Amino acid sequence: MARTEINDQAEIINEAEPDVLVPDPKVRKEFGDVSEMTTHRWDRDPRMAALGWPPPTYIGARKYRFRKQLERFKQNLLRRTIEQRNRSAESA
């Protein structure tokens, strides 16, 4: 049986379905229109890697990311943000 999970937009991520490559310009727009330099730094940041920031896949000179990895990263980022907010609310 294929493994599924629900992302933060309540969409089901089905592990059995083929993954999609997302071009880096579209990835940058999804994260608030961040700059190319920002994603370059995120690629080298061990804290971002720990959260699941996907490594780039190169086709020629262009960079792509796998959609499922991006969705997992978003889930992890959301979880971390909620945990930090809950910790700060408890200490206040």
C-alpha positions as CSV (number, residue, x, y, z in Angstrom):
1,M,0.0,0.0,0.0
2,A,1.3,3.4,-0.9
3,R,2.2,5.8,1.9
4,T,0.3,9.1,2.0
5,E,0.6,12.2,4.2
6,I,-1.4,15.4,4.4
7,N,0.4,18.7,3.9
8,D,-0.5,22.0,5.5
9,Q,-2.9,22.9,2.7
10,A,-4.8,19.6,3.5
11,E,-3.7,18.1,0.2
12,I,-2.7,14.5,0.2
13,I,0.9,13.7,-0.8
14,N,0.9,10.3,-2.4
15,E,4.3,8.6,-2.3
16,A,3.3,6.3,-5.2
17,E,2.7,9.1,-7.6
18,P,5.6,10.3,-9.7
19,D,7.2,13.5,-8.4
20,V,7.3,16.8,-10.3
21,L,10.3,19.0,-10.8
22,V,9.7,22.7,-9.9
23,P,12.0,25.3,-11.4
24,D,13.8,27.5,-8.9
25,P,12.2,30.7,-10.0
26,K,8.8,29.2,-9.1
27,V,10.2,27.9,-5.8
28,R,11.5,31.4,-4.9
29,K,8.0,32.9,-5.6
30,E,6.4,30.2,-3.4
31,F,8.6,31.4,-0.5
32,G,7.7,35.1,-0.8
33,D,9.6,36.0,-3.9
34,V,13.0,35.5,-2.2
35,S,16.1,36.2,-4.2
36,E,18.3,33.7,-5.9
37,M,21.0,34.5,-3.3
38,T,18.6,33.5,-0.5
39,T,18.1,30.0,-2.0
40,H,21.8,29.8,-2.6
41,R,22.4,30.4,1.1
42,W,19.6,28.0,2.1
43,D,21.3,25.3,0.0
44,R,24.4,25.7,2.3
45,D,22.7,26.2,5.6
46,P,22.7,23.1,7.8
47,R,19.7,24.4,9.8
48,M,17.7,24.5,6.6
49,A,18.9,21.1,5.6
50,A,17.7,19.8,9.0
51,L,14.3,21.2,8.3
52,G,14.3,19.3,5.0
53,W,15.2,22.0,2.5
54,P,15.5,20.0,-0.7
55,P,18.9,20.0,-2.6
56,P,18.8,21.3,-6.1
57,T,18.6,19.0,-9.1
58,Y,20.4,20.4,-12.1
59,I,19.3,20.0,-15.7
60,G,21.9,21.8,-17.8
61,A,22.5,25.1,-16.0
62,R,19.0,25.3,-14.5
63,K,18.0,24.4,-10.9
64,Y,14.9,22.4,-10.0
65,R,13.5,21.0,-6.7
66,F,11.2,18.0,-6.2
67,R,7.7,19.0,-5.3
68,K,7.2,16.4,-2.6
69,Q,10.4,17.5,-0.9
70,L,9.3,21.1,-1.0
71,E,5.9,20.2,0.6
72,R,7.6,18.2,3.3
73,F,9.9,21.2,4.0
74,K,6.8,23.5,4.3
75,Q,5.2,21.0,6.7
76,N,8.4,21.0,8.8
77,L,8.7,24.8,8.8
78,L,5.1,25.1,9.8
79,R,5.5,22.6,12.7
80,R,8.6,24.4,13.9
81,T,6.9,27.8,13.8
82,I,3.9,26.4,15.8
83,E,6.2,24.8,18.4
84,Q,8.1,28.1,18.8
85,R,4.9,30.1,19.2
86,N,3.6,27.6,21.8
87,R,6.8,27.8,23.7
88,S,6.8,31.6,23.8
89,A,3.2,31.6,24.8
90,E,3.9,29.2,27.7
91,S,6.8,31.3,29.0
92,A,4.8,34.6,28.8
